[in-house]
Amino acid sequence: MRPIHAAACATFAFFALSLPSLSRAGPAPAATPAAAPSAAGVIRLQSANGFDDTVARLKADVQAKGIRFFDAIDQSALGASADLKIRHSTLVLFGNPPLGVQFLQSNPYAGLDWPVRMLVVEDMDGSIWVAWTDFGFIAKRYAIGDKDAQLKMASEVAASIATAATTR
């Protein structure tokens, strides 16, 4: 595994949410999430939208759900500033601190994966994907066995946000 690929895979983590308005996580994903090639525990959905529109839709759905938006990091621009070219790649960080901190209470090292991260990335063929880490994978990684309901909600909300970003 190339070092750059390993670092990118490590950034695909996600979050959990517990806002009352999120009890209705939205419709089930229109597309079936697929595992990412060569990235254990990563789920992804292909977007029917262009790159910039997918990022904008992801951020808009986070805001519409009342979730705290932390930052969007244009990894392509970071690469360009170091004279390293990569395809479009933007990491979006967001979450609900009251719930995310519960995971840190179960295992402080879970802070490596919170706040939540979703990656919008362009494949070699020009396909646009939204990727995030499966919460079951995160639970196993940090031996979190006491937050099943929160992990389930996080999975549903993640699928809802990714679907909103990837459908027309």
N, C-alpha and C positions, 0 to 999 in steps of 0.2 A: 504494500500500500504506500503510495507516495505521501510524504509529509503534509503537503498542501491538502490532499484529499482527506487525510485523517483529521486535520484541524477543522475542515469544513464540516465533516460528519459530526464532530463534537459540538458544533454550534446549533444543531438541529433540535434543540430541546424545547420543551413546552411547559405549560402552566396548568393551574386549576383555578376555577372561578366559583363563587358562591353568592353572587348578587341575586336578590329575589327576582329581579326582572329577567334573569337568565334561566329560570325554571322552565321556560319555554324556549329551548335551544334552537328551535326552527326545524325546517324540513330535513329529512334524511338526505345525505349527499346524493346528487344526481348521478355521479360517477362512483364506481367502486374504488376506494383508495387502494393503491398498490404499494408494495414494498419498494424501497429505493434500491437500485442495484449497488452492491458493495457498501451498504451502509446499514448495519444491524440496528433494528428498532426504529427505523425511519419510515414514516408513512408519507405518501405524496398523492396529490391530485393534479391531473393535467388541466390547465386553464384553457377555456375557450376564448380568452381575451388576450390582448397584447400585454407585454411586460409592464409598462407604466400603468395601464388600466388595472391590471391584477393587483399591483401594489396599492393603488388608490382605493380599490374596492375593499381590500383587506383592511386598510386603515379606517375606512368609512364604517365597515361593519363592527370593528372594535369600538369605535366611538358610539355608534347607534346602540350597542348593547350596554353602554355605560362602563366599559372596561377601561382601566387606566392605560394610556399609551405612553410608553417610555421613550422610544427612539426608533428611527429607521436608519440603518447603516448601509450605505451604498458601497458594497465590497468591490464592485468594479472600479469605482473612483479611487478607492484605496490602492488597488492594484496599479491603476494608471499612474498614481502619484509616485509609485516605486518603479515605474517603467516595466510593469508586469501586466500583460494583457490577459483578462479572463472574460468570459461571457457575462451578460447581465446577471447580477446577483445582489439582492438586497435582503438584509436581515431585519425583521421587524420584532421589536421587544414590547411586550404588554402583559397585563395580568391584573389580578385582584390581590393586593398584599394581605388582607385578612385571611384569605384562604391559602395563598402560597406559603405564608409563614407557618401554617399548620404542618406542611410537609417538612419544613426545616426543623420543627419541633420533633418530628419523628426521626429525622436524621439531618444534622446541621450541614452535612456535605451535599445535601440535595440543593443547597444554595448555588451549586455549580450549574444547575438546570433551571433556576428561577431567577428573574422573571421569565415568563414564557417567551419562546422564540419560534417564529415561523420564517422560513426562508422562501423567497420567490427567486427562482433560478431559471435560466435559459439553457436548454440542452444543446448539444452539438448540432442537432437537426433543426433548431429554432423553436422547438416546443417549450412552452412555459409551464412550470410546475410550482405548486405550493407544497412545501415539505415541513414536517414537524416530527418530533419524537413521540412514539407510541407511549401512552402513560403506563401501560402494563410493563413495558421495558424499563421505564424510569422507576417504577415501584420495585422491580426486581433488582435494578442496579443499586438502589439505596436501601434495600430490605425494608420497604415501607409496607407493613402489613395491617396497619390500623386505620387506613384512610380509604377503604373501598368505595364508599359513596362519593367521596370527593373526587377520586380518580375517575369514576364512571361519569360524573358530571363534566369533568375536564375533557374527557374523550368526546362527549357529545357536543360540548361547546366548540372544541377545536374543529370537529367535522363541520359544524354549522358555519364557522368563520371561513374555513377553507372553501366550503361550497359557495358561500356568498362571493368570495373573491374570484372563483374560477368559472362560475356560470354567467351566462349573458342575462 
